[in-house]
Amino acid sequence: MAHAHRPGHSGHRSPAHAAPHPGAADAPATPGEPPNGLPEILDLDAALFAPHLTALTGRIACLAGDDVRHIVDIGAGTGTGTFALLERFPAARVTAVDSSPAMLDRLAGTARDRGLGDRVRTLEADAGAGLPGVVDADLVWASASLHHLDDPATALAGIRAALRPGGLLAVAEVDGTPWFLPEDGSSGGLEARCREVLNALRTEHLPHMRADWGALLAAAGLPVEQERAERWELRSPLPEGAGRYAYLVFERVRGALDGRVGPEDLAALDRLLDGGPLDVRHRDDLAVRSTREIWMARRPADHG
Ligand SMILES: C[S@@+](CC[C@H](N)C(=O)[O-])C[C@H]1O[C@@H](n2cnc3c(N)ncnc32)[C@H](O)[C@@H]1O
């Protein structure tokens, strides 16, 4: 791993422990450490949706061009974007930025295991307060991370300063907890009710969760070139790991909703986790559905 850089923290950290990804529930954790289960959820999300991610990095390459040398991954987590982009851009190196040392350690270990240690630098920083020493990036990637940052305007100014003129910013945000249960009504609307309560919780903890990123990007001097919502969907037969992914997400949902939904819904959630016939680890009637909103914006080239 090249230069693991650990500057001191600049005061407030965004509540990563209130970080639902991919739309999973809030869970208590030691400040600065990822909540229980989140790293495994992120890795499973990356593995299950790898074909969608490959298609997305292909569209990024169409806008960014082939000559991408320096990529910055904001709120890199376990490295989903870092590794997908290293594969897409073989001449590039990545600066992986995260406020969680545990996430960065895990990402660094994966990079070493994959023989990519010399192409990845980790930077522990609050990306909402600027990106110290990061300049001349050809591409900045921010997936499920911008909504964690305290002040979008300050954060986007820092990202703009890190980009070279003409450099591209790709933002992806998740619309909430993924859907797993059959759409035939057999679950009695359980997921919809849970998502409603979770969304209210997130709005409380993460006020920028559903911000108008297109307008914020434009206001920050990063005009948007593409904006789209993509439905990422996996249907039966699901790939290996999907049952475990559903289990981990529902486990976190169950933890976050304790005392916040009625006893019938808690009992229904328990039945998805209890090893019985409805346990999501053993069912063949599940799907995985998630919506990603994508914005591609560019720092204008300098003229004169
Ligand atoms: C939901 S995860 C997304 C991880 C990864 N980008 C992905 O798509 O799988 C959000 C990440 O943002 C990080 N994060 C939260 N607040 C941050 C901040 N203020 N500065 C840098 N990273 C932050 C968290 O530690 C976590 O790793």
The ligand as an SDF file (V2000), in Angstrom:
LIG
                    3D

 27 29  0  0  0  0  0  0  0  0999 V2000
  -22.3780    3.6540    2.6060 C   0  0  0  0  0  0  0  0  0  0  0  0
  -20.6520    3.5510    2.5750 S   0  0  0  0  0  0  0  0  0  0  0  0
  -20.2610    3.5510    0.8210 C   0  0  0  0  0  0  0  0  0  0  0  0
  -18.9410    2.8890    0.5360 C   0  0  0  0  0  0  0  0  0  0  0  0
  -18.5810    2.7800   -0.9380 C   0  0  0  0  0  0  0  0  0  0  0  0
  -18.4500    4.0720   -1.5540 N   0  0  0  0  0  0  0  0  0  0  0  0
  -19.5710    1.9400   -1.6840 C   0  0  0  0  0  0  0  0  0  0  0  0
  -20.2640    2.4350   -2.5690 O   0  0  0  0  0  0  0  0  0  0  0  0
  -19.6610    0.7360   -1.3790 O   0  0  0  0  0  0  0  0  0  0  0  0
  -20.2450    5.2190    3.0290 C   0  0  0  0  0  0  0  0  0  0  0  0
  -18.7800    5.4020    3.3400 C   0  0  0  0  0  0  0  0  0  0  0  0
  -18.5480    6.8020    3.5550 O   0  0  0  0  0  0  0  0  0  0  0  0
  -17.6660    6.9270    4.6440 C   0  0  0  0  0  0  0  0  0  0  0  0
  -17.8380    8.2720    5.2180 N   0  0  0  0  0  0  0  0  0  0  0  0
  -18.8520    8.7090    5.9970 C   0  0  0  0  0  0  0  0  0  0  0  0
  -18.6580    9.9970    6.3330 N   0  0  0  0  0  0  0  0  0  0  0  0
  -17.4850   10.3670    5.7440 C   0  0  0  0  0  0  0  0  0  0  0  0
  -16.7490   11.5720    5.7260 C   0  0  0  0  0  0  0  0  0  0  0  0
  -17.1770   12.6690    6.3830 N   0  0  0  0  0  0  0  0  0  0  0  0
  -15.5790   11.6110    5.0400 N   0  0  0  0  0  0  0  0  0  0  0  0
  -15.1250   10.5180    4.3890 C   0  0  0  0  0  0  0  0  0  0  0  0
  -15.7960    9.3490    4.3640 N   0  0  0  0  0  0  0  0  0  0  0  0
  -16.9560    9.2720    5.0370 C   0  0  0  0  0  0  0  0  0  0  0  0
  -18.0510    5.8020    5.5800 C   0  0  0  0  0  0  0  0  0  0  0  0
  -17.0160    5.4900    6.4980 O   0  0  0  0  0  0  0  0  0  0  0  0
  -18.3320    4.6770    4.5910 C   0  0  0  0  0  0  0  0  0  0  0  0
  -17.1770    3.9270    4.3130 O   0  0  0  0  0  0  0  0  0  0  0  0
  1  2  1  0
  2  3  1  0
  2 10  1  0
  3  4  1  0
  4  5  1  0
  5  6  1  0
  5  7  1  0
  7  8  2  0
  7  9  1  0
 10 11  1  0
 11 12  1  0
 11 26  1  0
 12 13  1  0
 13 14  1  0
 13 24  1  0
 14 15  1  0
 14 23  1  0
 15 16  2  0
 16 17  1  0
 17 18  1  0
 17 23  2  0
 18 19  1  0
 18 20  2  0
 20 21  1  0
 21 22  2  0
 22 23  1  0
 24 25  1  0
 24 26  1  0
 26 27  1  0
M  CHG  2   2   1   9  -1
M  END
$$$$
